[in-house]
Amino acid sequence: MPDTPIVKDADLKKQLRDASRFKLPAVRDVEVRQIIAKQVARNEERAAREVELSAMPREKQRRARTLDHFQQEGSKNGDVGHFHSVLAICGLPYERPPIELREFRCKQGNMGITVQAGSSMGPDGTWIDYPVPFGPKSRLVLMHLCSEAIRQKSPTIEIADTFTAFVRDMGFTDSGGKKGPLTAFKEQLNALAHCSIRISSTEPNKVKDNQFFPIEEMEMWLSTDGLQQSLWPSSVTFSGVMYESLQSHAMPFNLRVARALQGSARKLDIYFWLNWRMYNIKTERAISWNALRDQFGLGFSRQRDFKAQFKEEITHIQELLPKAPLELTESGIILQPAEPGMMELPKYISPKKV
């Protein structure tokens, strides 16, 4: 008898069931052997691909595995997260700022954001100064909180369990300690929970400012051991302004793409920005290198260095989204309107065109 238990793929298992319609055992036997041969060939192909993937550097391997997933399974509803579109346009610092730097400003077009670092009283009664939120983990935390607020349909986000699961899902271990991933994520959560944000926009003969605390309340479990700091928060609550604004300006994105870019704050910013721009334009848009550097060039003193880095980062994003309609030129970047599938978003999400 052919070795049918080797058949694991759903489509081939269905073919096995359908093969039973043949009355003649010899005919059925031939078809079953053909199905088994297909499974063996697929297994060999997958094993060869796994060897190829294992030889890649970690970041490239993440991108390659994500693209393989999209090609084999496509985008799923469960892959969709949400991010505030204003935060997708105006980002946060890429590197850790000095603790004495208590304010960060960023401008893009007619919009600007000012982030003011905050402080609070610690478990022992002393004051703790938190930094301005920075780096990729601050963006991952924000993206998780925004996604959970939309999913839970509430400004209060229960995160005691979901946050640790999210950290694991992003590919990090859930270990604590001074240099553990959970500790780094907790630092950014605290920085976000205690900062204030001012969003400014200009129009002809008009300037509009809106200042708010993104997180209004955070409940913490405190350790009874005086030698330990507070444990993970059980919940955070967005301020009314933040939650109302998020509901109006929630931008869908693919969590798998963000996961593949999780090691770079700039790549995450570029991805969120591209997703927002191409998802919300009707016609071709050209953005100059000067405008790109104003938005993403923090830390670069020379234009040519920024251009080289930006081109490399765009290439990495294109590895994940090969259908994204964008083109780098000598003058900058040209963007075309993108349908959901081009950005690996399920088709049921219809973009708002402006």
C-alpha positions in Angstrom: 0.0 0.0 0.0 1.2 3.6 -0.7 2.4 5.5 2.3 -0.5 7.9 2.6 0.2 9.3 6.1 3.0 11.3 4.5 0.5 13.5 2.8 0.0 16.6 5.1 -1.0 19.4 2.8 -4.7 20.2 2.8 -5.1 20.3 -0.9 -3.3 17.0 -1.4 -5.3 15.4 1.4 -8.5 16.4 -0.4 -7.1 14.8 -3.6 -6.6 11.6 -1.6 -10.2 11.6 -0.5 -11.3 12.2 -4.0 -9.2 9.4 -5.3 -11.5 6.9 -3.6 -14.1 7.5 -6.4 -12.1 5.2 -8.7 -13.5 1.6 -8.6 -10.5 -0.1 -10.0 -7.8 -0.5 -7.3 -5.0 -0.2 -9.9 -6.3 3.2 -11.1 -6.7 4.4 -7.6 -3.2 3.2 -6.7 -1.6 5.2 -9.6 -3.4 8.4 -8.6 -2.5 7.9 -4.9 1.2 7.4 -5.8 1.1 10.6 -7.9 -0.3 12.5 -4.9 2.4 11.1 -2.6 5.1 12.1 -5.2 3.8 15.7 -5.1 4.0 15.8 -1.3 7.5 14.4 -1.4 8.6 17.0 -3.9 7.1 19.8 -1.9 8.8 18.5 1.3 12.1 18.5 -0.5 11.6 22.0 -1.8 10.7 23.3 1.7 13.7 21.6 3.2 15.9 23.3 0.6 14.3 26.6 1.3 14.8 26.2 5.0 18.5 25.6 4.5 18.6 28.7 2.3 16.7 30.8 4.9 18.8 29.6 7.8 22.0 30.8 6.1 20.6 34.4 5.8 21.3 37.2 8.3 18.5 37.5 10.9 16.9 40.7 9.5 16.9 39.4 5.9 15.6 36.0 7.1 12.7 37.7 8.8 11.8 39.5 5.5 12.2 36.4 3.4 10.0 34.3 5.7 7.3 37.0 5.7 7.3 37.2 2.0 7.1 33.4 1.8 4.0 33.5 4.1 2.3 36.1 1.9 3.0 34.2 -1.3 1.8 30.9 0.2 -1.2 32.1 2.3 -1.9 35.7 1.5 -2.9 38.3 4.0 -5.4 37.4 6.7 -7.9 39.5 8.7 -5.9 38.6 11.9 -2.8 40.2 10.4 -4.4 43.7 10.5 -3.4 46.2 13.2 -4.2 49.9 13.5 -2.0 52.9 14.1 -2.8 56.6 14.5 -2.2 58.2 11.1 -0.8 61.4 12.6 1.9 59.4 14.4 2.6 57.6 11.1 3.4 61.0 9.6 5.4 62.5 12.4 7.6 60.1 14.3 9.6 59.9 17.5 13.4 59.9 18.0 15.3 57.0 16.5 17.9 56.7 19.2 17.9 57.1 23.0 18.0 60.9 23.8 19.9 62.2 26.8 17.7 62.1 29.9 18.1 65.9 30.2 16.5 66.4 26.7 12.9 66.7 27.8 11.3 67.7 24.5 11.4 66.4 20.9 10.0 68.1 17.8 9.3 66.8 14.3 7.7 68.5 11.3 6.3 67.1 8.1 4.6 69.4 5.6 2.0 71.5 7.4 2.0 69.2 10.4 4.2 69.0 13.4 4.5 67.1 16.7 6.1 68.0 20.0 6.6 65.3 22.6 7.3 66.4 26.1 8.9 63.8 28.5 7.2 63.2 31.8 7.9 62.0 35.3 6.1 60.3 38.2 6.6 59.1 41.7 8.2 55.6 42.1 7.2 52.9 44.5 9.7 54.2 47.1 8.3 57.8 46.9 11.2 59.3 44.9 10.6 61.0 41.6 11.4 59.2 38.3 12.2 61.1 35.1 11.2 59.1 32.0 12.9 59.7 28.7 11.2 60.9 25.5 9.8 57.7 23.9 12.4 56.5 21.3 13.5 53.7 19.0 11.6 50.8 17.5 10.1 49.5 20.7 8.3 52.8 21.4 6.6 52.4 18.0 5.8 48.7 18.6 4.2 49.6 21.9 2.1 52.4 20.3 1.1 50.1 17.5 0.0 47.4 20.0 -2.0 49.8 22.1 -3.7 51.4 19.1 -4.5 48.0 17.7 -5.9 46.7 21.0 -8.0 49.9 21.5 -9.6 49.4 18.1 -10.0 45.6 18.6 -11.4 45.9 22.2 -13.5 48.9 21.2 -12.5 50.7 24.4 -10.1 53.4 25.5 -9.1 51.1 28.4 -6.8 48.4 27.1 -6.3 45.3 29.2 -2.7 44.4 28.7 -1.5 42.2 31.6 -1.5 39.1 29.4 -1.8 40.5 25.8 1.3 42.7 26.1 3.6 39.8 27.1 2.0 37.7 24.3 2.6 40.6 21.9 6.3 40.8 22.8 6.7 37.1 22.2 4.7 37.3 18.9 7.1 40.1 17.7 9.9 37.6 18.1 11.4 38.7 21.4 11.8 36.5 24.5 9.6 37.4 27.5 12.6 37.6 29.9 13.0 40.5 32.3 16.2 41.5 34.0 18.2 44.7 33.5 18.8 44.0 29.8 15.8 41.7 29.0 13.4 42.6 26.2 10.4 43.0 28.6 12.4 45.6 30.6 13.1 47.5 27.4 9.4 47.4 26.3 8.3 48.4 29.8 10.6 51.5 29.7 9.0 52.6 26.5 5.5 51.9 27.8 6.3 54.1 30.9 7.8 56.8 28.7 4.6 56.9 26.6 2.4 56.7 29.6 4.0 59.8 31.1 4.7 62.0 28.1 2.5 64.7 26.6 2.0 65.4 22.9 1.2 68.6 21.0 0.1 68.3 17.4 0.2 71.5 15.3 -1.1 72.1 11.8 -1.1 75.2 9.7 -3.5 76.4 7.0 -3.6 79.7 5.1 -4.2 82.4 7.8 -4.8 79.7 10.5 -2.7 77.7 13.0 -4.3 74.8 15.0 -2.7 73.3 18.2 -4.0 70.3 20.1 -2.1 69.2 23.3 -3.0 66.0 25.2 -1.6 63.1 27.2 -1.9 60.0 25.0 -2.4 57.8 28.1 -4.6 59.1 30.8 -4.3 56.3 33.4 -2.2 53.3 33.9 -2.8 50.7 36.7 0.4 48.9 38.0 0.9 45.9 40.2 3.5 46.7 42.8 5.8 44.1 44.3 5.7 43.5 48.0 9.5 43.0 47.8 11.0 46.4 48.5 14.1 45.5 46.4 12.0 45.2 43.2 10.4 47.8 41.1 6.8 47.7 39.9 5.6 44.8 37.8 3.8 44.9 34.5 0.7 47.2 34.2 -2.6 45.5 34.2 -4.3 48.1 32.0 -3.8 51.5 30.4 -6.5 54.0 29.4 -6.1 56.4 26.5 -7.2 59.9 27.1 -10.5 60.9 25.6 -8.8 63.1 23.1 -6.4 60.3 22.0 -9.1 57.7 21.8 -11.5 59.9 19.9 -8.7 61.0 17.5 -7.7 57.3 17.0 -11.2 56.3 16.1 -11.2 59.0 13.4 -7.7 58.4 12.2 -7.0 54.7 12.6 -4.8 53.5 9.8 -4.8 49.8 9.0 -1.4 48.1 8.5 -0.1 44.5 8.3 1.3 43.2 11.6 3.6 40.7 9.8 5.3 43.5 7.8 5.8 45.5 11.0 7.2 42.4 12.7 9.7 41.9 9.9 10.9 45.5 10.4 10.9 45.4 14.2 14.6 46.1 14.5 14.6 49.5 12.9 12.7 52.6 14.0 13.3 54.3 10.7 12.0 51.4 8.6 8.9 51.2 10.7 8.4 54.9 10.2 8.9 54.6 6.4 6.6 51.7 6.2 3.8 53.4 8.2 4.2 56.6 6.1 4.2 54.7 2.8 1.2 52.8 3.9 -0.7 56.0 4.8 0.4 58.0 1.7 -0.3 55.3 -1.0 -3.5 54.2 0.7 -4.9 57.8 0.6 -4.0 59.3 -2.7 -5.9 59.4 -6.0 -3.1 60.3 -8.3 0.7 60.1 -8.6 2.7 62.0 -6.0 6.4 62.9 -6.2 8.3 63.7 -2.9 11.7 65.3 -3.1 14.9 64.2 -1.4 14.8 67.4 0.7 11.3 66.6 1.9 12.3 63.0 2.6 15.3 64.1 4.6 13.3 66.6 6.6 11.1 63.7 7.7 13.4 60.7 8.0 16.9 62.2 8.0 17.4 62.6 11.8 21.0 62.0 12.6 22.3 62.6 9.0 24.5 65.6 8.3 25.0 64.8 4.6 22.4 64.3 2.0 24.3 61.6 0.1 24.6 59.5 3.3 20.8 59.8 3.9 20.0 58.9 0.3 22.1 55.8 0.5 20.5 54.7 3.8 17.0 55.5 2.6 17.4 53.6 -0.7 18.6 50.5 1.3 15.6 50.8 3.7 13.1 51.2 0.8 14.7 48.0 -0.8 14.0 46.1 2.4 10.4 47.2 2.5 10.0 46.3 -1.2 11.2 42.8 -0.4 8.1 42.5 1.8 5.8 44.5 -0.5 7.0 43.8 -4.1 3.7 45.1 -5.5 3.8 48.4 -3.7 3.7 51.1 -6.5 6.7 53.2 -5.7 9.8 54.3 -7.6 13.0 55.9 -6.4 14.4 58.5 -8.8 17.2 61.1 -8.8 14.7 63.6 -7.6 13.2 61.6 -4.8 10.4 59.1 -4.7 7.3 58.7 -6.8 4.2 57.1 -5.2 1.1 55.8 -6.9 -2.3 54.9 -5.3 -2.2 51.5 -3.8 -5.0 49.0 -3.5 -5.2 47.0 -0.2 -3.6 43.8 -1.7 -0.5 45.8 -2.8 0.1 46.6 0.9 -0.8 43.1 2.0 -4.1 44.1 3.6 -7.3 42.0 3.2 -9.6 43.1 0.4 -12.5 43.9 2.7 -10.7 47.0 4.0 -11.6 49.9 1.6 -9.2 52.8 1.7 -10.4 56.4 2.1 -9.3 58.4 -0.9 -8.5 62.1 -0.6 
